[in-house]
Amino acid sequence: MSQDPDQADAAPAEALRRTPLYECHLEAGGRMVGFAGWEMPVQYAGVIDEHRAVRTAAGLFDVSHMGEIRVRGAGSGTAEAFLQGLTPNDVAKLAPGRAHYSGLLTERGTYIDDILVYRLAADDFLIVANASNARRDFEWIAGHAAGASGAADAEVTDASDDYALLALQGPRALEILRPLASPDPSGLRYYGFAAGTVDGAPALISRTGYTGEDGFELYLAPAEAPRIWRRLLAAGAAHGLQPAGLGARDTLRLEAAMALYGHEIDEATTPYEAGLDWVVKLDKGEFIGRRALADQRAAGVERKLVGFEVAGRGIARQGHPVLAGGEPVGVVTSGTFSPTFEKALGMAYVPARLDAPGTDLAIEVRGRALAAAVVPTPFYRRAK
């Protein structure tokens, strides 16, 4: 869930919004760029150093540009029923204190956005949306609430300005956070969360992230965020904690083969094509896009998202053509040099018949064909 840091905004800096941590980024030497309408740090010490810090110790990210949308019901089960019909995953299976990954889909079963859904209470939910889609997502959800039969009591509010969001990620994240947090975050399971405090500041402490590592996302009042950012960096210094920017966030999520809106998923892509079958619960009842997805599941997908690695020198990037037998068969959705494996990796859509690991491909980069091969994903999987 994010946007490509290479897609910098063309708008002048004065037109960009700033998170509550803007001054903290300048203090830390952050290189600021335009990103999804925000002025954000793309790096501090450097993308490779920050990436490796997250893989071996910990990194601290500002993700306050993400959007938050509150969905509450006036009657028992109202919000749950509304979200069941709006999203493909099974909201009814979420207990308070649990979150899941889901999506907002068109009637064709394609993505408007990928989202996180948090169940705060029996009929009270928090949806986290990508920064680039936050306003559109809010309007989509609110519009369906206003027109949904039986969902007139579902209250939808844009809560984005109520939160700053910090992501503390890496194998030492728990060690850094535990002395500062209450309740003890070590008791949280993956995709679990709890209301508590961090260094005395009220916070929603969530064991989630977008890096492939263990870690936490901390939802804070904007006024508290700068103090908590500085406190975490000070407490984590002895553990190797570094501030990390959008560049490392992108290379980390790619190694973990996590979908990025505008790359792996968009309004032309379904969960089945993207390898996200597990978010679709056809047996739960009707939801937007269900009929199209049921038809696609029965017929089988014509194309699939695969991981690939490049042999030799050269890096594939989004938009580069994918070849098989000298003929174009697809396009690269994401590609980078992997700091962990020190080789070029990427993801691409290819015909389903070419999805087997070991299948030979070529990536056309500036008129040159780079040899590549399909490999299993995720490229990186942390030790449990």
VENVENMO-V304816 format. One record per pair of residues at least 12 apart in sequence whose ideal C-beta (glycine too) atoms are under 7 Angstrom apart, sorted by sequence separation. I is the first residue (numbers start at 0). J is the second residue. D is the distance in whole Angstrom. If there is no record, write none. Layout:
i=(I,I)
j=(J,J)
d=(D,D)
This chain:
i=(30,70,79,102,114,115,173,192,281,318,319,333,360,88,100,101,114,182,192,204,205,279,318,333,359,360,29,87,114,141,181,192,317,331,332,358,28,86,87,100,101,140,180,181,191,202,203,258,316,317,332,357,358,24,27,86,112,180,190,202,315,317,331,332,357,21,86,87,98,99,112,180,189,190,202,258,317,330,356,15,98,179,188,316,329,330,355,356,18,98,179,187,200,201,315,329,354,356,16,112,137,184,197,314,329,353,12,15,16,17,40,97,271,314,328,15,184,314,328,10,15,93,95,200,269,94,95,112,180,271,7,8,39,93,95,111,271,328,7,8,12,90,95,133,269,321,7,37,200,8,111,272,315,321,35,198,271,274,314,4,86,197,272,274,313,315,323,184,272,273,331,2,198,272,2,103,309,82,308,309,344,308,103,308,4,24,323,306,307,322,340,176,209,321,322,168,173,211,306,307,339,20,172,210,263,305,321,322,337,82,166,168,170,172,210,304,305,18,20,79,169,170,172,209,211,319,320,19,78,168,211,304,305,319,18,77,78,169,210,319,18,76,78,168,302,303,322,75,167,302,315,166,167,209,302,303,301,302,305,315,72,166,167,256,301,71,179,300,303,313,71,164,165,307,309,70,164,165,315,85,179,262,69,70,162,163,175,178,313,162,67,68,85,163,165,175,311,67,68,175,309,310,163,310,65,66,165,309,65,81,84,165,175,308,65,66,167,174,307,308,65,175,307,64,81,307,308,66,171,306,307,68,171,305,306,68,80,81,263,306,66,70,80,262,263,306,66,262,68,81,306,77,259,77,78,117,77,74,73,72,253,72,73,253,70,71,254,263,70,250,254,68,69,250,250,68,69,68,256,67,99,253,67,98,115,37,66,97,67,97,98,35,67,96,35,96,96,65,63,63,62,61,62,59,60,98,59,60,98,57,58,57,58,57,0,56,56,57,0,53,56,57,53,52,57,256,256,255,256,254,255,254,2,1,2,132,0,2,131,129,20,19,18,113,113,112,110,113,110,110,111,110,53,109,54,109,110,53,109,109,63,105,108,211,102,211,213,59,212,211,59,59,102,101,57,100,108,57,59,106,107,56,57,106,56,57,58,59,60,87,104,105,108,55,56,59,104,107,108,58,106,52,108,60,52,58,53,88,52,87,89,49,87,88,87,49,53,89,49,44,50,49,53,43,87,46,50,83,86,43,46,50,83,84,85,87,19,23,42,84,85,22,41,83,20,40,41,42,46,19,20,23,40,41,19,23,39,1,20,0,34,27,29,4,4,4,3,1,1,3,1,2,3,2,3,0,54,51,50,47)
j=(42,82,91,114,126,127,185,204,293,330,331,345,372,101,113,114,127,195,205,217,218,292,331,346,372,373,43,101,128,155,195,206,331,345,346,372,43,101,102,115,116,155,195,196,206,217,218,273,331,332,347,372,373,40,43,102,128,196,206,218,331,333,347,348,373,38,103,104,115,116,129,197,206,207,219,275,334,347,373,33,116,197,206,334,347,348,373,374,37,117,198,206,219,220,334,348,373,375,36,132,157,204,217,334,349,373,33,36,37,38,61,118,292,335,349,37,206,336,350,33,38,116,118,223,292,118,119,136,204,295,32,33,64,118,120,136,296,353,33,34,38,116,121,159,295,347,34,64,227,36,139,300,343,349,64,227,300,303,343,34,116,227,302,304,343,345,353,215,303,304,362,34,230,304,35,136,342,116,342,343,378,343,139,344,41,61,360,344,345,360,378,215,248,360,361,208,213,251,346,347,379,61,213,251,304,346,362,363,378,124,208,210,212,214,252,346,347,61,63,122,212,213,215,252,254,362,363,63,122,212,255,348,349,363,63,122,123,214,255,364,64,122,124,214,348,349,368,122,214,349,362,214,215,257,350,351,350,351,354,364,122,216,217,306,351,122,230,351,354,364,123,216,217,360,362,124,218,219,369,140,234,317,125,126,218,219,231,234,369,219,125,126,143,221,224,234,370,127,128,235,369,370,224,371,127,128,227,371,128,144,147,228,238,371,129,130,231,238,371,372,130,240,372,130,147,373,374,133,238,373,374,136,239,373,374,137,149,150,332,375,136,140,150,332,333,376,137,333,140,153,378,150,333,152,153,192,153,152,152,152,333,153,154,335,153,154,337,346,155,335,339,155,156,337,338,157,158,158,346,158,190,344,159,190,207,130,159,190,161,191,192,130,162,191,131,192,193,164,163,164,164,165,166,165,166,205,167,168,207,167,168,168,169,169,113,169,170,171,115,168,171,172,169,169,175,376,377,377,378,378,379,379,129,129,130,260,129,131,260,260,163,163,163,258,260,260,260,264,264,265,266,266,210,266,212,267,268,212,268,269,224,266,269,377,270,379,381,228,381,381,231,232,278,278,235,278,288,238,240,287,288,238,239,288,239,240,241,242,243,270,287,288,291,239,240,243,288,291,292,243,291,239,295,248,241,247,243,278,243,278,280,241,279,280,280,243,247,283,244,241,247,247,251,242,286,246,250,283,286,244,247,251,284,285,286,288,221,225,244,286,287,225,244,286,224,244,245,246,250,224,225,228,245,246,225,229,245,209,228,209,245,242,244,245,246,249,249,248,252,259,259,260,261,261,262,260,339,338,338,338)
d=(5,6,6,6,5,4,6,6,6,6,4,6,6,4,7,6,6,5,4,6,7,6,6,5,6,6,5,6,5,4,5,7,6,5,5,7,5,5,6,6,5,5,6,5,5,5,4,6,6,6,6,6,4,4,5,6,6,7,7,6,5,6,5,6,6,7,7,6,6,6,6,5,6,6,5,7,7,6,5,5,6,5,7,5,5,6,6,6,7,4,5,4,6,7,4,5,7,5,6,4,5,5,6,6,4,7,7,6,5,5,7,6,7,7,5,6,7,5,6,6,4,7,5,4,6,7,7,5,6,5,5,3,6,4,5,7,6,6,5,7,6,6,7,6,6,5,6,4,6,6,6,5,6,6,6,6,5,7,5,6,7,6,6,5,6,4,6,6,6,5,6,7,5,6,5,6,7,7,6,4,5,7,6,5,5,7,6,7,6,7,7,6,7,6,4,5,7,6,6,6,6,5,6,4,6,7,6,6,7,6,6,4,6,4,6,6,6,6,6,6,5,6,6,5,6,5,4,6,5,5,3,6,6,6,4,6,7,6,7,6,6,6,6,3,5,7,6,6,6,6,4,7,5,6,6,5,7,6,5,6,4,5,7,6,6,6,7,6,5,6,5,6,5,6,6,5,6,7,7,7,6,6,6,6,5,5,7,7,4,7,6,4,6,5,7,6,7,6,6,4,5,4,3,6,6,4,7,5,7,6,7,6,5,6,7,6,6,6,5,6,6,6,6,4,6,6,5,3,4,7,6,7,7,5,5,5,7,4,5,7,6,7,7,4,7,4,7,5,6,4,6,7,6,5,5,6,5,5,4,6,5,6,7,5,6,5,6,6,5,5,6,7,5,7,6,6,5,6,7,4,6,7,5,5,7,6,5,6,7,6,6,4,5,6,4,6,6,6,4,5,5,6,5,7,4,7,6,7,6,6,5,7,6,3,5,6,7,5,7,5,5,5,5,7,6,4,4,5,6,5,6,4,6,6,6,7,5,5,7,5,7,5,7,6,6,6,7,6,4,6,7,6,6,5,7,6,6,6,6,6,7,6,5,7,7,5,7,7,6,6,6,6,6,6,6,6,4,6,6,6,7,6,7,6,3,4,6,5,5,7,5,6,4,7,6,6,4,5,4,3,7,6,6,6,4,7,6,5,7,6,4,6,5,6,6,4,6,5,6,6,4,4,6,5,6,4,5,7,6,6,5,6,7,6,7,7,4,5,4,5,6,7,5,7,6,4,5,5,6,5,6,5,7,5,6,7,6,6,6,6,6,5,6,4,5,5,7,6,7,7,6,7,6,6,6,7,6,6,4,5)
